[in-house]
Amino acid sequence: SARRMATVEDLFADLNRQINEEEFDDVLETCDKILAKAPNDDDAMCCRLVALMHLNKFQDAISFVKENNMSSKWFELAYCHYRNNDLEDAISILKANSDGSVGAIQLMAQALFRHGDYLEAAKIYEGLVGNEEVDEIELKTNMGACYSAAGAAPAADFLRRYEGRLRESADLCFNASCALVESGDLEGALKELAVAEELCESGLEDYDDEEIQDELAIYRVQRAYIQSCLGAREEALQLYEEVLKNKPSDAAVAAVAANNVVALKKDRDLFDSAKKSKAAVSQEVERKLTVRQRRAFAFNRCLLLLHMNKVDQCSEMLAQLQQQYTASELPCLVRASLLYREKKYDEGTKMLEEYVKKQPGASLQVQLTLAQLHLNQRHVKPAIKVLESVNAQKPRLGVVATLVRLYESCNDMEGALRVLEQAAASPQVEKTRQRILLQQSGMLYLSHKNYPKAVQVYEKLVEGLGKGEVDLVSVARLVQAAAVCDPAKAQRYAAMLPSESGSFDINELESIVASRPSSSAVADAATPQPQKQRMRGRHGPSEAKKKKRKLKRVMRHIPDYDPNHKGDPERWLPRHQRASARRGRKGKAIIKGGQGGVSATAMAQLQHTAAPAGSPAASVAPSASAVASGSA
């Protein structure tokens, strides 16, 4: 027994050395030897569990804990589930066993963030504010990530509450840039991202160029994304390609860049896109992505299959995504695209209509897609109905302009004007956009000669300006409309227009020809001319018009030219058709006919001249000639 204990002690000595040297493969072997001799040794079991976690063998660690009923190791078990992307199991374990420690609270927040419960994770981080055990900058960085992923309103609220305190580190500044993107301030996001990149680069003084490029890859991918949102797609594509060319060590950054390249290229370079999309997908990468990123990756692969006309594979993948993302509208949109590609227009339209009925708060993208399908089938009135429902939620200039154009195509001017007036009166529309809508209403009234209504609209525009502000365009159009229906009002508002200095010759103005002057008239205008000549457009052509001189053509002769020599009469024929080009044995007939056959006369001559006496070839020649002429 003493010898047995001494052996276990020796193994523990080896185990201690291996742990200090981080030789975790050897740690596993030593722990197995110890547990073979002492099966219930808690220290050996604990060391084995930690070694499995260090070796990223999380599934083996989970099995080891469950097999040995290690209930005290609930935190390690929850962490293994988190790293294995079993987020629901990790959250349930933490809720059942949490002891209030900072580590357990932070792990819960991280699991909720990875699960997509961003606001719940943010609340947990907010509860840690002021805790001395937690680094304040790191805490704000994590809060920024949660609020940025939660949507526009939470992101804007985070930026407002922590304004002026978001440049303490590169990571915090980067998350502030993400929050600005989410809140819609793309220009501000670019500026904040530039600051974040400078902060990151300032801490890389001891790094070589390759390592610096690797560290800055995430900032460049984010800049490319913002540029693509601003419309600079080619610049963004070039930046993505540069990042991928440098092969960043962070697999998630490379995967996002590859996915965005595929999205920007759409139906261009499909095989290259398929290669990038396949390379970007792996279990390691998906564990690092948020729910929204994983969903975008999946649907981009589905759309890529659609562009490559792999309809069956696209349908199979779409069925899986519909089960996986039941709350997402993307499966419905992809299904509509698939039906449209198969020319099943009515079926696709019906599916979208049913989706909108079941989901009254359907997104703008679904409703606009439905309107586009109606218009593709020249169903204008159903498209107007869909766009009217979109406009009722919140007037948008693009939707309003489309509705006005559709109403005009149906000769429904009342409908077009009603849309403009309702949008201009909506409290959801900004003041500057209200003026744009009123100006369009006034122009529409003017174009249809409804001058009293046009006067009302333009009066509202002119009177709605602040003190000292003048809208000369609106004033001019008001005068134009009022001149027809209310001359006194037109004269009153005309006083607001600037007066032109200088005098005009009425007779000269009346003499201006309305038609476009010719190029010769424009050339003549460059030189001063007498009054009569300038007025010839009115009084007819001038008598002093010069006659065009007829230029004599100078005949040039070739040196040594003989006018009596008539030349070769066959000089117009190709060389191979001229008499001088004909070759052949003199006195012999030229053999003509289809390939593989000759005429009977030519064959007789050949037999007479070439065949030896007594040759039996004469009986074969006619049949060969007959076959040739029959086949031709």
ZAMARGU-4260 file (C-alpha; in steps of 0.2 Angstrom, whole numbers, plus 5000, padded with zeros to 4 digits):
<rodrens>
0) 5000/5000/5000 | 5014/5012/5004 | 5022/5008/4988 | 5006/5011/4979 | 5004/5028/4987
5) 5022/5033/4983 | 5018/5029/4964 | 5003/5041/4965 | 5013/5054/4973 | 5026/5053/4959
10) 5013/5054/4946 | 5006/5070/4955 | 5024/5077/4954 | 5025/5074/4936 | 5007/5081/4934
15) 5012/5097/4943 | 5027/5099/4931 | 5017/5096/4916 | 5004/5109/4921 | 5017/5122/4924
20) 5024/5119/4907 | 5007/5119/4899 | 5009/5101/4892 | 4991/5097/4892 | 4992/5081/4881
25) 5004/5074/4894 | 4992/5080/4908 | 4978/5070/4901 | 4989/5054/4901 | 4995/5057/4919
30) 4978/5060/4925 | 4972/5044/4917 | 4986/5035/4926 | 4982/5042/4943 | 4963/5039/4941
35) 4967/5021/4936 | 4975/5019/4953 | 4964/5031/4963 | 4947/5032/4953 | 4939/5045/4965
40) 4953/5057/4967 | 4945/5074/4965 | 4962/5083/4961 | 4966/5072/4947 | 4948/5073/4940
45) 4948/5092/4941 | 4965/5093/4932 | 4959/5081/4918 | 4944/5093/4916 | 4954/5108/4915
50) 4966/5100/4902 | 4952/5095/4891 | 4946/5113/4891 | 4963/5120/4887 | 4964/5108/4872
55) 4947/5114/4866 | 4939/5097/4868 | 4923/5104/4876 | 4912/5089/4871 | 4924/5077/4879
60) 4924/5088/4895 | 4905/5089/4895 | 4904/5070/4894 | 4917/5068/4908 | 4908/5079/4920
65) 4891/5070/4917 | 4899/5053/4918 | 4907/5057/4935 | 4893/5067/4942 | 4904/5082/4945
70) 4889/5093/4951 | 4901/5106/4959 | 4909/5109/4942 | 4893/5118/4936 | 4903/5134/4930
75) 4915/5124/4920 | 4901/5114/4913 | 4891/5130/4908 | 4907/5137/4900 | 4910/5121/4890
80) 4892/5122/4884 | 4895/5140/4879 | 4911/5136/4870 | 4902/5121/4861 | 4888/5134/4855
85) 4875/5125/4866 | 4869/5141/4872 | 4852/5136/4879 | 4860/5123/4890 | 4873/5135/4896
90) 4860/5148/4900 | 4849/5135/4909 | 4864/5129/4920 | 4869/5147/4925 | 4851/5151/4930
95) 4850/5136/4940 | 4867/5137/4949 | 4873/5155/4949 | 4881/5160/4965 | 4882/5179/4961
100) 4900/5178/4957 | 4907/5191/4944 | 4913/5177/4933 | 4896/5168/4932 | 4887/5185/4929
105) 4899/5189/4914 | 4897/5171/4907 | 4878/5173/4907 | 4879/5190/4898 | 4891/5183/4885
110) 4879/5168/4882 | 4864/5179/4881 | 4873/5190/4868 | 4878/5175/4858 | 4860/5168/4859
115) 4854/5185/4852 | 4846/5192/4868 | 4856/5208/4867 | 4845/5219/4878 | 4845/5206/4892
120) 4864/5205/4891 | 4866/5224/4891 | 4855/5224/4907 | 4867/5212/4916 | 4882/5223/4911
125) 4873/5238/4917 | 4872/5229/4934 | 4891/5227/4935 | 4894/5246/4933 | 4904/5252/4948
130) 4910/5235/4953 | 4928/5235/4957 | 4932/5218/4951 | 4927/5223/4933 | 4937/5234/4921
135) 4926/5249/4917 | 4933/5251/4899 | 4930/5233/4895 | 4913/5234/4903 | 4908/5249/4892
140) 4915/5240/4877 | 4904/5225/4880 | 4889/5236/4883 | 4892/5245/4866 | 4892/5228/4857
145) 4876/5223/4865 | 4867/5240/4861 | 4874/5241/4844 | 4867/5223/4840 | 4850/5227/4848
150) 4845/5240/4835 | 4844/5258/4830 | 4835/5265/4846 | 4846/5256/4859 | 4862/5261/4849
155) 4857/5279/4849 | 4853/5279/4868 | 4870/5271/4872 | 4879/5285/4861 | 4869/5298/4870
160) 4872/5292/4888 | 4891/5289/4885 | 4894/5304/4874 | 4912/5310/4875 | 4918/5294/4885
165) 4919/5282/4870 | 4937/5285/4865 | 4946/5277/4879 | 4952/5262/4869 | 4952/5256/4851
170) 4939/5242/4855 | 4927/5254/4863 | 4929/5267/4849 | 4926/5253/4836 | 4909/5248/4845
175) 4904/5266/4845 | 4907/5266/4826 | 4896/5251/4825 | 4882/5260/4836 | 4883/5275/4824
180) 4880/5263/4809 | 4865/5255/4817 | 4858/5272/4821 | 4860/5278/4803 | 4875/5291/4805
185) 4886/5283/4792 | 4897/5298/4790 | 4900/5299/4809 | 4903/5281/4809 | 4918/5283/4797
190) 4925/5297/4807 | 4924/5286/4823 | 4931/5271/4814 | 4946/5281/4809 | 4949/5287/4827
195) 4948/5268/4832 | 4961/5263/4819 | 4973/5276/4825 | 4971/5271/4843 | 4974/5253/4838
200) 4989/5257/4827 | 4997/5268/4841 | 4999/5252/4852 | 5007/5242/4838 | 5024/5250/4839
205) 5034/5234/4842 | 5024/5224/4829 | 5031/5221/4811 | 5021/5226/4795 | 5013/5209/4793
210) 5006/5209/4811 | 5000/5227/4810 | 4990/5223/4794 | 4983/5208/4803 | 4977/5218/4818
215) 4970/5232/4807 | 4960/5219/4796 | 4944/5221/4807 | 4944/5240/4805 | 4946/5239/4786
220) 4932/5226/4784 | 4921/5238/4794 | 4926/5253/4783 | 4922/5243/4768 | 4905/5239/4775
225) 4901/5257/4778 | 4907/5262/4761 | 4896/5249/4753 | 4881/5257/4763 | 4886/5274/4757
230) 4885/5268/4739 | 4904/5266/4735 | 4903/5248/4731 | 4918/5246/4720 | 4929/5254/4733
235) 4922/5243/4746 | 4925/5228/4735 | 4943/5232/4732 | 4946/5234/4751 | 4938/5217/4755
240) 4949/5209/4742 | 4965/5217/4750 | 4960/5210/4767 | 4957/5193/4760 | 4973/5194/4750
245) 4983/5197/4767 | 4974/5181/4774 | 4969/5188/4792 | 4972/5176/4806 | 4955/5179/4813
250) 4944/5167/4804 | 4928/5177/4808 | 4935/5193/4800 | 4940/5183/4784 | 4923/5175/4784
255) 4913/5192/4785 | 4924/5199/4771 | 4921/5184/4760 | 4903/5185/4763 | 4902/5203/4759
260) 4912/5201/4743 | 4899/5188/4738 | 4885/5200/4742 | 4892/5214/4732 | 4896/5204/4717
265) 4878/5197/4716 | 4877/5187/4700 | 4895/5191/4694 | 4909/5178/4695 | 4898/5165/4702
270) 4910/5151/4703 | 4923/5162/4713 | 4909/5168/4724 | 4904/5149/4727 | 4922/5146/4732
275) 4923/5160/4744 | 4906/5156/4752 | 4911/5138/4755 | 4928/5143/4762 | 4920/5155/4774
280) 4909/5142/4782 | 4915/5132/4797 | 4910/5127/4814 | 4924/5137/4822 | 4918/5153/4812
285) 4900/5151/4816 | 4903/5150/4835 | 4910/5168/4834 | 4896/5175/4824 | 4881/5183/4830
290) 4863/5177/4826 | 4861/5190/4813 | 4878/5187/4805 | 4874/5168/4804 | 4857/5171/4797
295) 4865/5183/4783 | 4878/5170/4779 | 4865/5156/4777 | 4853/5166/4766 | 4867/5173/4755
300) 4872/5155/4751 | 4854/5151/4747 | 4854/5166/4735 | 4870/5161/4727 | 4863/5144/4723
305) 4848/5153/4715 | 4859/5164/4705 | 4869/5148/4699 | 4852/5140/4694 | 4854/5126/4706
310) 4835/5127/4710 | 4834/5110/4718 | 4848/5113/4731 | 4841/5131/4734 | 4824/5124/4738
315) 4831/5111/4750 | 4842/5124/4759 | 4827/5136/4759 | 4816/5123/4768 | 4829/5120/4781
320) 4831/5139/4784 | 4812/5141/4786 | 4812/5129/4800 | 4827/5137/4808 | 4822/5155/4806
325) 4803/5155/4808 | 4802/5173/4814 | 4813/5179/4799 | 4805/5186/4783 | 4820/5181/4772
330) 4814/5164/4768 | 4798/5171/4761 | 4808/5184/4750 | 4819/5170/4744 | 4805/5159/4740
335) 4796/5173/4730 | 4813/5175/4720 | 4813/5157/4717 | 4795/5157/4710 | 4799/5172/4700
340) 4814/5163/4692 | 4803/5149/4688 | 4790/5161/4680 | 4777/5156/4693 | 4772/5175/4695
345) 4754/5172/4701 | 4760/5159/4714 | 4774/5171/4721 | 4762/5186/4722 | 4749/5175/4731
350) 4762/5169/4743 | 4768/5187/4747 | 4750/5193/4749 | 4746/5179/4762 | 4762/5183/4771
355) 4757/5202/4773 | 4740/5197/4779 | 4747/5186/4792 | 4760/5198/4797 | 4752/5216/4797
360) 4768/5223/4803 | 4778/5216/4788 | 4794/5225/4784 | 4796/5238/4770 | 4806/5225/4760
365) 4792/5212/4759 | 4779/5225/4754 | 4790/5233/4741 | 4794/5216/4733 | 4775/5213/4732
370) 4772/5229/4723 | 4787/5226/4711 | 4779/5209/4707 | 4762/5217/4703 | 4771/5230/4692
375) 4781/5217/4683 | 4764/5209/4678 | 4757/5226/4674 | 4744/5225/4688 | 4745/5244/4692
380) 4730/5245/4704 | 4735/5231/4716 | 4753/5239/4716 | 4745/5256/4721 | 4735/5247/4735
385) 4751/5240/4742 | 4761/5256/4741 | 4746/5265/4749 | 4747/5254/4764 | 4766/5257/4765
390) 4763/5276/4764 | 4750/5275/4778 | 4763/5268/4790 | 4776/5282/4786 | 4777/5293/4771
395) 4793/5291/4761 | 4798/5302/4747 | 4802/5287/4735 | 4786/5279/4739 | 4776/5295/4737
400) 4785/5299/4720 | 4781/5281/4714 | 4763/5283/4719 | 4761/5299/4710 | 4768/5292/4694
405) 4757/5277/4695 | 4741/5288/4698 | 4747/5299/4683 | 4748/5283/4672 | 4730/5279/4677
410) 4725/5297/4673 | 4719/5299/4691 | 4726/5316/4695 | 4715/5318/4711 | 4724/5302/4718
415) 4741/5309/4714 | 4737/5326/4722 | 4729/5317/4737 | 4745/5307/4740 | 4756/5323/4740
420) 4744/5333/4751 | 4743/5319/4764 | 4762/5316/4765 | 4765/5335/4766 | 4752/5336/4781
425) 4760/5321/4790 | 4768/5325/4807 | 4781/5310/4803 | 4788/5320/4789 | 4802/5332/4792
430) 4799/5351/4788 | 4812/5351/4774 | 4803/5336/4766 | 4786/5344/4768 | 4792/5359/4758
435) 4798/5347/4744 | 4781/5338/4744 | 4772/5355/4743 | 4783/5361/4729 | 4778/5345/4719
440) 4760/5348/4723 | 4761/5366/4716 | 4770/5360/4700 | 4757/5347/4697 | 4743/5359/4699
445) 4752/5371/4687 | 4755/5357/4674 | 4736/5354/4674 | 4731/5372/4674 | 4723/5372/4691
450) 4729/5389/4695 | 4718/5393/4711 | 4725/5378/4719 | 4743/5381/4714 | 4741/5399/4721
455) 4735/5391/4738 | 4750/5379/4738 | 4763/5392/4734 | 4756/5405/4746 | 4758/5392/4760
460) 4776/5389/4754 | 4780/5408/4754 | 4772/5412/4770 | 4779/5397/4779 | 4797/5404/4778
465) 4805/5413/4793 | 4809/5431/4794 | 4822/5437/4781 | 4820/5421/4771 | 4814/5421/4753
470) 4811/5407/4741 | 4812/5415/4724 | 4807/5400/4715 | 4791/5398/4724 | 4787/5417/4723
475) 4790/5416/4704 | 4778/5401/4702 | 4765/5410/4713 | 4766/5425/4702 | 4764/5414/4687
480) 4749/5405/4693 | 4741/5421/4701 | 4743/5430/4684 | 4730/5420/4677 | 4717/5419/4691
485) 4721/5434/4702 | 4731/5448/4694 | 4731/5459/4709 | 4739/5446/4720 | 4752/5442/4706
490) 4757/5460/4706 | 4758/5461/4725 | 4770/5446/4725 | 4780/5451/4710 | 4786/5465/4720
495) 4796/5452/4730 | 4806/5447/4715 | 4822/5456/4711 | 4821/5469/4697 | 4833/5468/4682
500) 4844/5483/4678 | 4846/5489/4661 | 4835/5494/4646 | 4829/5483/4632 | 4825/5487/4614
505) 4807/5479/4611 | 4809/5479/4592 | 4825/5469/4593 | 4818/5457/4606 | 4803/5454/4594
510) 4815/5451/4579 | 4824/5436/4588 | 4820/5420/4578 | 4813/5406/4589 | 4821/5392/4579
515) 4839/5386/4583 | 4852/5396/4573 | 4862/5386/4561 | 4881/5383/4563 | 4885/5396/4549
520) 4874/5409/4558 | 4883/5406/4574 | 4900/5408/4565 | 4894/5425/4557 | 4889/5431/4574
525) 4907/5432/4579 | 4911/5446/4568 | 4902/5463/4569 | 4890/5466/4555 | 4879/5481/4549
530) 4861/5482/4556 | 4853/5476/4539 | 4863/5461/4538 | 4859/5456/4556 | 4841/5458/4553
535) 4841/5447/4537 | 4832/5433/4547 | 4817/5445/4547 | 4818/5453/4530 | 4824/5439/4519
540) 4841/5434/4512 | 4853/5448/4509 | 4857/5453/4491 | 4876/5454/4496 | 4876/5436/4499
545) 4892/5429/4490 | 4891/5415/4478 | 4901/5400/4482 | 4916/5398/4471 | 4918/5382/4461
550) 4935/5375/4464 | 4944/5367/4449 | 4951/5350/4452 | 4969/5348/4448 | 4973/5332/4438
555) 4988/5324/4443 | 4997/5311/4432 | 5008/5296/4437 | 5026/5298/4430 | 5029/5289/4414
560) 5010/5288/4411 | 5006/5283/4393 | 4988/5288/4388 | 4988/5276/4373 | 4991/5261/4383
565) 4974/5252/4387 | 4981/5240/4401 | 4977/5222/4404 | 4959/5218/4401 | 4959/5205/4415
570) 4966/5216/4428 | 4949/5216/4437 | 4949/5198/4439 | 4958/5188/4454 | 4975/5182/4449
575) 4970/5164/4450 | 4956/5167/4437 | 4967/5175/4424 | 4973/5166/4408 | 4992/5169/4413
580) 4989/5159/4429 | 4982/5143/4421 | 4994/5129/4422 | 4993/5110/4416 | 5000/5098/4404
585) 4998/5105/4386 | 4985/5095/4376 | 4977/5086/4391 | 4959/5088/4396 | 4956/5096/4413
590) 4947/5083/4424 | 4932/5091/4433 | 4918/5084/4444 | 4913/5080/4461 | 4926/5074/4474
595) 4929/5055/4472 | 4922/5054/4455 | 4926/5058/4437 | 4916/5059/4421 | 4915/5044/4409
600) 4924/5054/4395 | 4938/5058/4406 | 4940/5041/4412 | 4940/5034/4395 | 4955/5046/4391
605) 4964/5041/4407 | 4962/5022/4402 | 4968/5025/4385 | 4984/5035/4391 | 4988/5028/4408
610) 4981/5010/4409 | 4992/4995/4404 | 4986/4984/4390 | 4975/4970/4396 | 4971/4978/4412
615) 4953/4973/4420 | 4951/4991/4427 | 4938/4995/4414 | 4924/4985/4423 | 4926/4995/4439
620) 4926/5013/4433 | 4908/5015/4428 | 4901/5010/4444 | 4913/5021/4454 | 4908/5036/4443
625) 4890/5032/4445 | 4891/5032/4464 | 4900/5048/4464 | 4888/5057/4452 | 4873/5050/4462
630) 4880/5056/4478 | 4884/5074/4473
</rodrens>
